[in-house]
Amino acid sequence: MKIYVPKVNDYVKWNKNGIIHEGWVYFVDSAYITIETGVKPKPNCEYTREEKHKFIHTLLLCYPHQWKDLTYVKSRKSVYETE
């Protein structure tokens, strides 16, 4: 069986203790990956003149010993694709 190696912009499902989490691989490092499970608009800040970040990203950490529990679903070319 071939071991899946996560890449940025892969959509994965993670069976973690019987609970299925799914989302886009957002960051990859040898120490861990992050899986983006949600995105929502960031509320306006009354103290900031110009907002640099427009969204709040919810991310899960997944360590290399847990990658065996990931299932690859699909890939996208960039973060700007909607599907």
Phi and psi in degrees as GROMACS dihedral restraints (atoms count N, CA, C in turn):
[ dihedral_restraints ]
;  ai    aj    ak    al  type     phi  dphi    fc
    3     4     5     6     1   -80.1    20    10
    4     5     6     7     1   134.0    20    10
    6     7     8     9     1   -83.2    20    10
    7     8     9    10     1   129.5    20    10
    9    10    11    12     1   -76.2    20    10
   10    11    12    13     1   130.4    20    10
   12    13    14    15     1  -111.1    20    10
   13    14    15    16     1   113.7    20    10
   15    16    17    18     1   -62.9    20    10
   16    17    18    19     1   145.2    20    10
   18    19    20    21     1  -131.8    20    10
   19    20    21    22     1   151.6    20    10
   21    22    23    24     1   -57.2    20    10
   22    23    24    25     1   140.0    20    10
   24    25    26    27     1    75.6    20    10
   25    26    27    28     1    15.1    20    10
   27    28    29    30     1   -89.4    20    10
   28    29    30    31     1   140.8    20    10
   30    31    32    33     1   -95.9    20    10
   31    32    33    34     1   126.0    20    10
   33    34    35    36     1  -129.8    20    10
   34    35    36    37     1   157.7    20    10
   36    37    38    39     1  -115.1    20    10
   37    38    39    40     1   136.6    20    10
   39    40    41    42     1  -122.2    20    10
   40    41    42    43     1   115.2    20    10
   42    43    44    45     1   -88.9    20    10
   43    44    45    46     1    98.2    20    10
   45    46    47    48     1  -109.4    20    10
   46    47    48    49     1   104.2    20    10
   48    49    50    51     1    55.4    20    10
   49    50    51    52     1    40.8    20    10
   51    52    53    54     1    84.9    20    10
   52    53    54    55     1    -4.0    20    10
   54    55    56    57     1  -104.9    20    10
   55    56    57    58     1   128.1    20    10
   57    58    59    60     1   -92.7    20    10
   58    59    60    61     1   119.8    20    10
   60    61    62    63     1  -108.9    20    10
   61    62    63    64     1   143.8    20    10
   63    64    65    66     1  -142.2    20    10
   64    65    66    67     1   152.0    20    10
   66    67    68    69     1   168.3    20    10
   67    68    69    70     1  -173.9    20    10
   69    70    71    72     1   -88.9    20    10
   70    71    72    73     1   138.0    20    10
   72    73    74    75     1   -69.7    20    10
   73    74    75    76     1   119.8    20    10
   75    76    77    78     1  -100.4    20    10
   76    77    78    79     1   -32.5    20    10
   78    79    80    81     1  -148.8    20    10
   79    80    81    82     1   141.4    20    10
   81    82    83    84     1  -130.1    20    10
   82    83    84    85     1   134.2    20    10
   84    85    86    87     1  -146.0    20    10
   85    86    87    88     1   166.1    20    10
   87    88    89    90     1   -69.5    20    10
   88    89    90    91     1   -21.3    20    10
   90    91    92    93     1   -88.9    20    10
   91    92    93    94     1   -27.9    20    10
   93    94    95    96     1  -172.5    20    10
   94    95    96    97     1   167.7    20    10
   96    97    98    99     1  -124.0    20    10
   97    98    99   100     1   162.8    20    10
   99   100   101   102     1  -117.1    20    10
  100   101   102   103     1   143.2    20    10
  102   103   104   105     1  -117.3    20    10
  103   104   105   106     1   121.2    20    10
  105   106   107   108     1   -81.9    20    10
  106   107   108   109     1   113.7    20    10
  108   109   110   111     1  -101.2    20    10
  109   110   111   112     1   -11.6    20    10
  111   112   113   114     1  -166.5    20    10
  112   113   114   115     1   152.1    20    10
  114   115   116   117     1  -139.4    20    10
  115   116   117   118     1   134.6    20    10
  117   118   119   120     1  -142.4    20    10
  118   119   120   121     1   154.6    20    10
  120   121   122   123     1   -62.1    20    10
  121   122   123   124     1   141.2    20    10
  123   124   125   126     1   -82.8    20    10
  124   125   126   127     1   132.6    20    10
  126   127   128   129     1   -65.7    20    10
  127   128   129   130     1   151.8    20    10
  129   130   131   132     1   -65.2    20    10
  130   131   132   133     1   140.9    20    10
  132   133   134   135     1  -102.9    20    10
  133   134   135   136     1   127.2    20    10
  135   136   137   138     1   -72.8    20    10
  136   137   138   139     1   -13.8    20    10
  138   139   140   141     1   -98.7    20    10
  139   140   141   142     1    -9.5    20    10
  141   142   143   144     1  -104.3    20    10
  142   143   144   145     1   128.9    20    10
  144   145   146   147     1   -73.2    20    10
  145   146   147   148     1   -48.1    20    10
  147   148   149   150     1  -127.8    20    10
  148   149   150   151     1   121.0    20    10
  150   151   152   153     1   -76.9    20    10
  151   152   153   154     1   122.0    20    10
  153   154   155   156     1   -85.7    20    10
  154   155   156   157     1   -34.2    20    10
  156   157   158   159     1  -112.1    20    10
  157   158   159   160     1   126.9    20    10
  159   160   161   162     1   -98.4    20    10
  160   161   162   163     1   -13.9    20    10
  162   163   164   165     1  -133.4    20    10
  163   164   165   166     1   156.9    20    10
  165   166   167   168     1  -105.1    20    10
  166   167   168   169     1   125.0    20    10
  168   169   170   171     1  -106.2    20    10
  169   170   171   172     1   130.2    20    10
  171   172   173   174     1   -96.6    20    10
  172   173   174   175     1   122.5    20    10
  174   175   176   177     1  -125.4    20    10
  175   176   177   178     1   144.2    20    10
  177   178   179   180     1  -108.6    20    10
  178   179   180   181     1   140.6    20    10
  180   181   182   183     1   -88.3    20    10
  181   182   183   184     1   135.7    20    10
  183   184   185   186     1  -133.4    20    10
  184   185   186   187     1   119.8    20    10
  186   187   188   189     1   -89.8    20    10
  187   188   189   190     1   158.4    20    10
  189   190   191   192     1   -52.4    20    10
  190   191   192   193     1   -36.5    20    10
  192   193   194   195     1   -69.1    20    10
  193   194   195   196     1   -11.4    20    10
  195   196   197   198     1   -99.5    20    10
  196   197   198   199     1    -7.8    20    10
  198   199   200   201     1   -62.1    20    10
  199   200   201   202     1   -23.1    20    10
  201   202   203   204     1   -65.2    20    10
  202   203   204   205     1   -19.6    20    10
  204   205   206   207     1   -91.9    20    10
  205   206   207   208     1     2.6    20    10
  207   208   209   210     1   -89.0    20    10
  208   209   210   211     1   143.5    20    10
  210   211   212   213     1  -120.0    20    10
  211   212   213   214     1   122.4    20    10
  213   214   215   216     1   -72.5    20    10
  214   215   216   217     1   134.1    20    10
  216   217   218   219     1  -109.9    20    10
  217   218   219   220     1   -55.7    20    10
  219   220   221   222     1  -164.3    20    10
  220   221   222   223     1   176.4    20    10
  222   223   224   225     1  -127.5    20    10
  223   224   225   226     1   160.9    20    10
  225   226   227   228     1  -128.5    20    10
  226   227   228   229     1   158.4    20    10
  228   229   230   231     1   -74.3    20    10
  229   230   231   232     1   -37.4    20    10
  231   232   233   234     1  -152.3    20    10
  232   233   234   235     1   168.3    20    10
  234   235   236   237     1   -68.5    20    10
  235   236   237   238     1   -12.3    20    10
  237   238   239   240     1   -88.7    20    10
  238   239   240   241     1    -4.7    20    10
  240   241   242   243     1   -74.7    20    10
  241   242   243   244     1   144.7    20    10
  243   244   245   246     1   -91.6    20    10
  244   245   246   247     1   -21.3    20    10
